[in-house]
Amino acid sequence: MQVNRSTFDDVMVPNYNPAQMVPVRGEGSRVWDQEGNEYIDFAGGIAVNALGHCHPELVNVLQEQGSKLWHLSNVFTNEPAMRLAKKLCDATFADKVYFANSGAEANEAALKLARRFALDHYNEDKDQIISFKQGFHGRTFFTVTVGGQPAYSDGFGPKPGGIVHCEYNNLEMLAEMMSERTCAIMMEPLQGEGGIIVPDPAFVKGVRELCDKHNALLIFDEVQSGVGRTGYLYAYMGVDVTPDILTTAKSLGGGFPIGAMLTTDAIASSLKPGTHGSTYGGNPLACAIAERVLDVVNKPEVLAGVLKKEALFREILGKINDKYHVFSEIRGKGMLLGCALNEKYAGRSRDFMVAANEQHMMCLIAGVNVIRFAPSLVIPDEDIIEGLARFEKAVASVVAA
């Protein structure tokens, strides 16, 4: 069957507006479309393809596990799930892991756990969840309400209650909002969709202290910032603040759908049999692939390499900005970077993304004012240099328009 971009408009629900080109093949940080045109991928499937496209080790484990066992349901356990959980616990603060299929599902589990833990240990009135404006935690109705972007949650009827939003990096405001009714704070240790906002270290430490003061759980949403993305296995390690619950997805599967919630023994005990579940969560195929991703990423040389690649990005982007004067700053950490547009180009991030695509370079946006790069953690330097050369042509075209 022959399909093309117009087929999408004929048969797909119109909640997306994808690019006109249709990718059909990828290798490393390069992608080819139906016409055979080559693109350099700085989008990474929205911070998902941590090892690029068709990494040989992931292809091998997919084929190997694919010939053994795909799915069982959680009536049974399986070896890849147990191995992956053990490695996640060994590498982090966690004692226990719950597997899901996506970041939203991992966050849903974290939020339900926080409420159940408060009910078990305190009282039914301790149900308030505080999150942050411009935060993003998923598209289920619970997680999109906790997320701090009303445009994503408005228009679907009454929202789940007991949820309030604070300004990110505003510790004084948070202190005023918190009380003994607060059961959890959910935050990204680096805001992704909200504009690639790096928090003040004192703010993160202050949030931890306020949670301790009010017997509230601190949930770090590391769906986008986790698995090496910031140059640490998880971003919490770089801010020296340990959460009570951590969620991870995106890069964890290297392109294969998987999510996980990590927590301690004491907190995990509130999810007794029957309190929560997932049909596909923890399936052996996803866990086998994620285990290999973790094995590859969690090496000192790979994590150090992420920071070296960040420096290369910043150096070249700085030269581009010296020439065209379009960015107010380059934000982010590791391979999660944002080019914030200055006042002259405010609101035009999509124009730059479209222009980049026309120059055969794939990138993202994070709101209307930030161009976002989330490439492979192991992208070769030559691909960074070539990709940014194409990006410079895109910038030049927007400036000249």
N, C-alpha and C positions, 0 to 999 in steps of 0.2 A: 504493500500500500504506500503510495506516495503522499507525503504530507509536507506542508510548509507553514510559514508564519500565519497565512490567512486561515489555515485549518484551526489554529488556536481560537480565532475570533468566532468561528463557526460552532465549535463544540465545547469550549471551556467557559466556565463561569467567569464573568468579567471583573473579578476582584484583583487581577494582576494586569499589568500593561508591559509585557516583556519587550525587549529589544527586537528589532526586525530580523536580525541575523539569528540563525538557529544552530547552536553548537552541536556537533556530532561526535567529536573525538577529542581527547585530551591526553597529554603526556607531560609530566612535570608541571611547569608553569606556563605551558603553551596549550592553546585550544584551537581547533579548526572547525569552521562552519560548513554548511551544506555545499557552498561554492568552493571549498578548499582554501578559503582565506585563513591566515594564521593570526591569532591574537595572543598577547601576553596578559596573563591573568593576575591582576592585583586585587580581585574581588574574593577569590577563594571560596566561592559558594556562600558568601557572608560569613567569613571567619570559620569555615567548616573544613576545607581541604588542607589540613595542617601539613600534610606531606605531598601536596600537589595532586595531580591526576595520575591514576594508575601506577602508584608507587609499587615497584616489583614485590616488596615484602608483603604489602597488603593484598595484591593480586594473588600471590601464592597462598596466603592463609585463607582467602576467600574460596579459592579452588579446593584447598585441602579440607576445610571445615564443611564446605558445600557438598562434598561427597560423603560426609559422615552423618551430620545431624543438623537440621535447620531449626526445628521448633518442637517444644514439648508441652508448654504451659507450665504454670507454677505449681501444679500438682506434684511435679517432680523438680529436682534441681539438676544442674549439669556442670560439667567440669570447667568449661570456659568461663561461666559466670562466677564460679567460686575462685578461680585463679585471678580473674580481673578484680574482684572485690578484695581479695587478699593483697594484691599489688597496690590498689588505691589506698587501702588502710595503712600499709607499710610506708607509703610515700607521703602521707598527710597526717593531720591530727585525728583522723576518724578511726572509729572502732567498727562501725557498721555501714553497710551500703544498701540502698534500694535502687533497683534498675527500672527505667522507663524507656520510652521511645524518643523523647524530645526534651528540649529545655523547658518548655511550658509544662509538660507532665512532671518533670522533676521539681519545678517550682510549685506546682499544685500540691505535690506530696509534701513538700517542705512547709507550706502554709497550713495544710491540714494537720501535720504533725505538731506544729507550734501551738495551734489551738487545742489539740487533744492533750498535749503535755500540760498546758496551763489548766485545763479542766481537771486533769488527774492530780495535779500537785497544788493547785490554788483554789479557784472557784469559777463558776460559770460566767461571772462578770468580767473576768480577765480575758477579754477577747479582741482588744484593739490591736490592729496591725498598722504600723507606720512605715511608709515608704517615701520615695523622693520624687519631686517633680522632674519631669523629663526622663524618668527611669523607664525601663522596658523589661517586662518579665514574662511575656508570652501572650498568646491570643485566646486562651480559654477565658470564660467570662470572669472567673475568679482572678486569674493572673493579669488579665488586661485591665481589671479594675484596680488591682494593686499597683500596676504600672502607672506612672505619673504623666500620661499623655491622653487627655480627655478625648481627643479626636479619634482615638482607637477604641474607646469604650462607650462613647455617647451613642444614643440611637438604638439601643437594644433592649430598652425597658428598664425596670428597677434593677439597680446594681446590688451586689452583695454588700452588706453593711459592716460597720466596725472598722472601716479603712479610712485613713487620713494621710495627707501628703505634706511633706516638709520640703523646704528649699535645700538642695544639695550643697554641702560645704557650710551650712549655717547651723553651727552647734548650739548657739543661744536659742534659736527658734525651736530646735528639737527638744532642748531641755524644758522649755515651756510647755510643749505638747505632751511630753511623757508623764505617765502617772502609774499607779499600781494597777490600773486597768490594762496597761500595755502588755501584750503577751509576746510581741515580736517586732523587731525592726528588720525590714528586708532592704538590702542595698546592693548595688554593683560597686565593687572596689575600683572600678573604672567604668564610667558610664559609656555605653556603646552607642545605641540608637539615639540617645539624647545629645550627641555632639562630640563624643570622644573626650569626656571631661575627666581629668585626673584629680582625685581628691587631695586636699591638704592632709598630710600625715597626721597632724594634730586633730583634725576632724575625725578621722577614722578611729584613732585612739579614744577620743572623747565619746564617740558612739558606743564603743565597747564598755567604757566606764558607766555610761548612763544605763546600758542594758543590765549591767551587774547591779547597779543601784536599785533598779525597779524590778528585778527578777524577770527580765524579758530576754528572750532568745535573740541572738544576732544571726541573721541569715545572710550569707553572701551568695548572691547570684553571680556565679562565675561561668555562666553558659558561654559568654563571648570571650571573657578574659582568661579562661582556664586552659590547661594543657599546653603550656609553653608560650602562649600568645604574647605575654609581657616579658619574656626572658626568665621567668620563674615558672616552675611547674604549675603553680596556682598563684594568682596575684596577691593573695593574702600573705604569702611568704615574703613579698617585697615591701609590705607596709607594716610588717611585724605585729599584726593583730590577728588573733585566731577566732574564727566564728564558731558558733554552736552547731550550725547546719550550713553545708555548702552544696550548691547545685552545679552540675557540669553536664555539658552536651556538646553540640557543634564539633569542635576539633577532636573530641574524645573518640569519635568513630571515623575520623579522617574522610568523611563523605558517606559513611553508612549510618543510618538513623539509630541513635542510642542516646539516652540520658541517664543521669544517676544523681541520687541524693546521698550525701555523706554526713554522718553525725556520730555522736558518742553513744556508748552503751546505755548510759542513764536516760538520755533523751529518746533513743530508739525504742526503749521498752514500752513506750506509749502506743506504738503501732503493733498491737497484738493481732493474732490471726483473725482475718475477717475485717479489719478496720480500713484497709486500703489494698489495692491490687492493680495489676495490669496484665492483660492477656499476653501481649508480646514482650513485655519488659523482662530483660534478662535472658532473651533467647540465645542459644549457643552460637548462632552465626554472627550476630552483632557483637557479642562479648568476645569472641575469638579475634575479630578484627580490631576491636578497641584495645584488647590486650596487647596486640602487636604495635598499635599506634603508641601506646604508653611506653612500651619497651624501647621504641625508636626515639621518641621525643625526650624521655626522662634520662638524658645523658648530659653530663657537664658540657661537652663540646657542642651539642645541639643548642642547649639553652644559652650558652655564651655566644654562639653564632647568631642567635636572634638579635642580641643587643648590638653586635657588629653590623648586622644588616640594617638595623634601625639608624645607626650612625651614617651609613651610606645614603639611605633615603633622605635623612635630614640635610646632609651636605649638598646633595643635588637639588633638592627642593628649595633650599636656601638660595642657590644660584639662579634657579628659575624665577624665584620671587624678586631677587635683586634686579632682574631684567624686566619683569612684567608688572610687579607691584600689585598683586591680586590677593595675597594672603595677609591676615593680621597676625597669625601665628601657626606653627606646626605643633599639634597636640598629640598626646598619647604615649604609649610605651611599646617597645618591641615591634612586633608585626601587627599592631593595631594603631594606626596613625590617622590623624585628621588634619586636613588643610582648611583652617577656618578662613572664610572669605572676609575681606575688609568691607568697609561701608560702601565703597563704590560698586562692589559686585554682590552686595547683600541679596539673599533670596535666590541666587542663581546657581546653586550647586548642581542642579539637574542639567543645566546647560553645559557645564564642564564635563559631567559624566557622559552625556550624549556625544559631545565633541571628542572625548577620549575614545569612545566606541568607534567613531568614524575613523579614528587613527589606529584602529586595531589594538586598543588597550582597554581592558575591562577593569572598571573600578566601581565604587559604591558612593552613596551619600549617607550622611547622618543628619537628617533634617535639611532645611532649605539653605543653610549657610556653611555646611561642612562637607568636603569631599573626603571620602573614607577609603583607606587602603588596608586590606586584611589578607595579604598573600600567604602563600605557603611559608612555613617556618624555615624551610630548607631551600628556598628559591635561590638559584645561582646568582652571583653578583652580576654576571653579564646580562641576565634577564632583568635585573633591577635597572641597570644602566640603559638598556634598550627600551624597556617599558617607560622609563621616565623621559627618554628622548621623544617617544611618541606622545607622552603626556604634555611635554613642552609645546609640541606642535598644536595640541588641542587647546592649550592655554592661549597660544598666540592667535588661534582662529576666533576664540571668544572675545579676546581683547580687540581684535581688528573688526569684529562685526558691528 
